[in-house]
């Protein structure tokens, strides 16, 4: 039997997270410097601190600088800490994914969620949950395509079997059966669905992706992050509607 082809991805440093880390440190440092100035401990020039405190934003910087700095380091720069704990390489083949002592077989994956805003793919499998941070690995787009492709092909087989057996299949807020697709108690029959697509949205600088389903001329938008197995659902709907 021919061995399955292995693809390796190497660990890369998350440079954008470094900028957020530095920004968080600067916020905290400025506030600490301002608080120590009355004690004659000058971490920054006294004139700079006095100008800062007299400015319009001085009070808010003192009040929120440290909490904001901690928030930025813990959230926006969290990839740095993940990078420090991550193995140096990650391997994929036709059977599954391997990263150091972590081994996930594709057949054991029950759900996949693409967290578009966080650049992550979440795999729920028999032994728990694995969060794959795509931006930590070389060829991130190829890695995402490989993982999604392997998982979707297997889960799609299960969906087809369940639908053929007359069983409903749940995708978070959406439920699929042989009659159509149900959202918030409203059944959209197959002959009523005109199109489906993913649509990128940007709100206050935060990017998200929505699943847009147009039925009887009315579009319904659902946040992709809330749709469990969204790529599986899209693959099934694409196949069903094209047929």
C-alpha positions as CSV (number, residue, x, y, z in Angstrom):
1,X,0.0,0.0,0.0
2,X,1.3,3.4,-1.0
3,X,2.1,5.7,2.0
4,X,0.1,8.9,2.2
5,X,1.9,12.1,1.3
6,X,3.1,14.2,4.2
7,X,3.2,17.9,4.2
8,X,5.2,19.8,6.7
9,X,4.7,23.4,8.0
10,X,7.4,25.2,10.0
11,X,6.7,27.6,12.9
12,X,7.1,31.3,12.1
13,X,7.2,34.3,14.4
14,X,4.0,36.3,14.6
15,X,5.5,39.7,13.8
16,X,2.2,41.7,14.0
17,X,1.6,40.4,17.5
18,X,5.0,41.8,18.5
19,X,3.8,45.4,17.6
20,X,0.8,44.9,19.8
21,X,3.0,43.5,22.6
22,X,5.3,46.6,22.4
23,X,2.2,48.9,22.4
24,X,0.9,47.2,25.5
25,X,4.3,47.6,27.3
26,X,4.5,51.2,26.3
27,X,1.0,51.9,27.7
28,X,1.9,50.4,31.1
29,X,5.4,52.0,31.2
30,X,4.0,55.5,30.6
31,X,1.5,55.1,33.4
32,X,4.0,53.7,35.8
33,X,6.4,56.5,34.9
34,X,3.7,59.1,35.7
35,X,2.9,57.5,39.1
36,X,6.5,57.3,40.1
37,X,7.4,60.9,39.2
38,X,6.1,62.4,42.5
39,X,8.5,60.1,44.3
40,X,11.4,61.6,42.3
41,X,11.8,58.3,40.3
42,X,12.0,59.5,36.7
43,X,11.5,56.8,34.1
44,X,10.7,59.5,31.6
45,X,11.7,63.2,31.4
46,X,9.6,65.2,34.0
47,X,8.6,67.7,31.3
48,X,7.2,64.9,29.1
49,X,5.1,63.6,32.0
50,X,3.8,67.0,32.9
51,X,2.8,67.7,29.3
52,X,1.1,64.4,29.2
53,X,-0.9,65.0,32.4
54,X,-1.9,68.5,31.2
55,X,-3.2,67.1,27.9
56,X,-6.8,66.4,27.1
57,X,-6.2,62.6,27.3
58,X,-3.9,62.7,30.4
59,X,-6.6,61.6,32.8
60,X,-7.8,58.8,30.6
61,X,-4.3,57.5,30.0
62,X,-3.7,57.4,33.8
63,X,-7.0,55.7,34.4
64,X,-7.1,53.2,31.6
65,X,-3.5,52.9,30.5
66,X,-2.6,49.8,32.6
67,X,-5.9,47.9,32.0
68,X,-5.6,48.6,28.2
69,X,-2.0,47.6,28.2
70,X,-2.8,44.3,29.9
71,X,-5.7,43.7,27.5
72,X,-3.6,44.4,24.4
73,X,-0.8,42.1,25.6
74,X,-3.3,39.3,26.6
75,X,-5.5,39.5,23.5
76,X,-3.9,41.1,20.5
77,X,-0.4,39.8,21.4
78,X,-1.4,36.4,22.7
79,X,0.1,34.7,19.6
80,X,3.6,35.5,21.0
81,X,2.9,33.3,24.0
82,X,1.4,30.6,21.9
83,X,4.5,30.7,19.6
84,X,6.7,30.2,22.7
85,X,4.9,27.0,23.6
86,X,4.3,25.6,20.1
87,X,6.3,22.8,18.5
88,X,8.8,23.7,15.7
89,X,6.9,21.9,13.0
90,X,3.4,20.5,12.1
91,X,2.7,17.6,9.7
92,X,-0.4,16.7,7.8
93,X,-1.2,13.6,5.7
94,X,-4.3,11.8,4.5
95,X,-4.8,10.3,8.0
96,X,-4.5,13.3,10.2
97,X,-2.5,16.1,11.8
98,X,0.6,15.8,14.0
99,X,2.3,18.5,16.1
100,X,4.8,17.2,18.7
101,X,2.7,14.9,21.0
102,X,-0.6,16.0,19.5
103,X,-2.1,13.7,17.0
104,X,-5.6,14.2,15.5
105,X,-7.1,11.7,13.1
106,X,-9.4,13.3,10.5
107,X,-11.9,10.5,11.1
108,X,-12.2,11.6,14.8
109,X,-13.0,15.2,14.0
110,X,-16.7,16.0,14.7
111,X,-16.8,19.7,14.0
112,X,-14.7,22.5,12.4
113,X,-15.1,26.2,13.1
114,X,-13.2,28.8,11.1
115,X,-12.6,31.9,13.3
116,X,-12.0,34.3,10.5
117,X,-11.3,37.3,12.8
118,X,-8.7,35.5,14.8
119,X,-7.1,33.6,11.9
120,X,-7.7,30.2,13.6
121,X,-9.3,26.9,12.8
122,X,-11.0,25.1,15.7
123,X,-11.2,21.3,15.5
124,X,-13.5,19.4,17.9
125,X,-12.5,15.8,18.0
126,X,-12.9,12.7,20.1
127,X,-10.3,13.7,22.7
128,X,-11.2,17.4,23.0
129,X,-10.7,20.7,21.1
130,X,-7.6,21.8,19.1
131,X,-7.2,25.4,18.2
132,X,-4.9,25.8,15.1
133,X,-3.4,29.3,14.9
134,X,-2.8,29.6,11.2
135,X,-0.6,32.7,11.4
136,X,2.0,30.7,13.4
137,X,2.8,28.4,10.5
138,X,4.4,28.8,7.1
139,X,2.1,28.7,4.1
140,X,-0.9,29.6,6.3
141,X,-3.4,29.7,3.4
142,X,-2.3,26.3,2.1
143,X,-2.5,24.9,5.6
144,X,-6.0,26.2,6.1
145,X,-7.0,24.8,2.7
146,X,-5.5,21.3,3.5
147,X,-7.1,21.1,7.0
148,X,-10.5,22.2,5.8
149,X,-10.4,20.0,2.8
150,X,-9.6,16.8,4.8
151,X,-12.2,17.5,7.4
152,X,-15.0,18.6,5.1
153,X,-14.7,15.6,2.8
154,X,-15.2,13.2,5.8
155,X,-17.9,15.2,7.5
156,X,-19.8,15.7,4.3
157,X,-20.1,11.9,3.9
158,X,-21.8,11.8,7.4
159,X,-24.2,14.6,6.5
160,X,-25.2,12.8,3.3
161,X,-25.9,9.6,5.3
162,X,-27.9,11.4,8.0
163,X,-30.0,13.3,5.5
164,X,-30.7,10.1,3.4
165,X,-31.8,8.4,6.7
166,X,-34.3,11.3,7.4
167,X,-32.3,12.7,10.3
168,X,-31.9,16.4,10.9
169,X,-28.3,17.8,10.9
170,X,-27.6,20.8,13.1
171,X,-25.2,23.5,12.1
172,X,-25.4,25.9,15.1
173,X,-28.4,28.2,14.3
174,X,-29.2,26.3,11.1
175,X,-30.8,22.9,10.8
176,X,-30.6,20.8,7.6
177,X,-33.0,18.0,6.5
178,X,-34.2,16.6,3.3
179,X,-37.0,19.3,3.0
180,X,-34.6,22.3,3.3
181,X,-32.9,24.5,5.7
182,X,-34.4,25.9,8.9
183,X,-33.3,29.2,10.5
184,X,-35.0,30.7,13.6
185,X,-38.0,28.3,13.1
186,X,-38.5,29.3,9.4
187,X,-38.0,26.5,6.9
188,X,-36.4,27.5,3.6
189,X,-37.3,24.8,1.1
190,X,-34.7,23.8,-1.5
191,X,-36.7,25.3,-4.4
192,X,-36.9,28.6,-2.4
193,X,-33.1,29.0,-2.0
194,X,-31.7,31.1,-4.8
195,X,-28.0,31.5,-3.7
196,X,-25.5,31.1,-0.9
197,X,-22.2,32.7,-0.4
198,X,-19.7,34.0,2.2
199,X,-19.4,37.7,2.6
200,X,-16.6,39.6,4.3
201,X,-17.6,42.4,6.7
202,X,-15.5,45.1,8.5
203,X,-17.0,46.9,11.5
204,X,-14.9,49.3,13.5
205,X,-11.8,47.8,12.1
206,X,-12.7,44.2,13.1
207,X,-13.2,41.8,10.2
208,X,-15.8,39.1,10.2
209,X,-17.3,36.8,7.6
210,X,-21.0,36.1,7.2
211,X,-22.9,33.3,5.5
212,X,-25.5,34.9,3.2
213,X,-28.5,32.8,2.1
214,X,-30.9,34.3,-0.3
215,X,-34.4,32.7,-0.3
216,X,-37.4,34.1,-2.1
217,X,-35.5,37.3,-2.7
218,X,-34.7,37.8,1.0
219,X,-31.1,37.6,2.2
220,X,-30.4,36.1,5.6
221,X,-27.0,36.8,7.2
222,X,-25.5,34.5,9.8
223,X,-22.1,35.1,11.4
224,X,-19.9,32.3,10.2
225,X,-18.3,31.9,13.7
226,X,-21.7,30.8,15.0
227,X,-22.2,28.2,12.3
228,X,-20.7,24.9,13.4
229,X,-19.2,23.1,10.4
230,X,-19.9,26.1,8.1
231,X,-17.6,24.8,5.3
232,X,-19.4,21.5,5.4
233,X,-22.8,23.2,5.2
234,X,-21.6,25.3,2.3
235,X,-20.2,22.2,0.5
236,X,-23.5,20.4,1.0
237,X,-25.7,23.3,-0.1
238,X,-23.5,24.0,-3.2
239,X,-23.9,20.3,-4.2
240,X,-27.6,20.2,-3.5
241,X,-28.5,23.4,-5.2
242,X,-26.4,22.8,-8.3
243,X,-28.1,19.4,-8.7
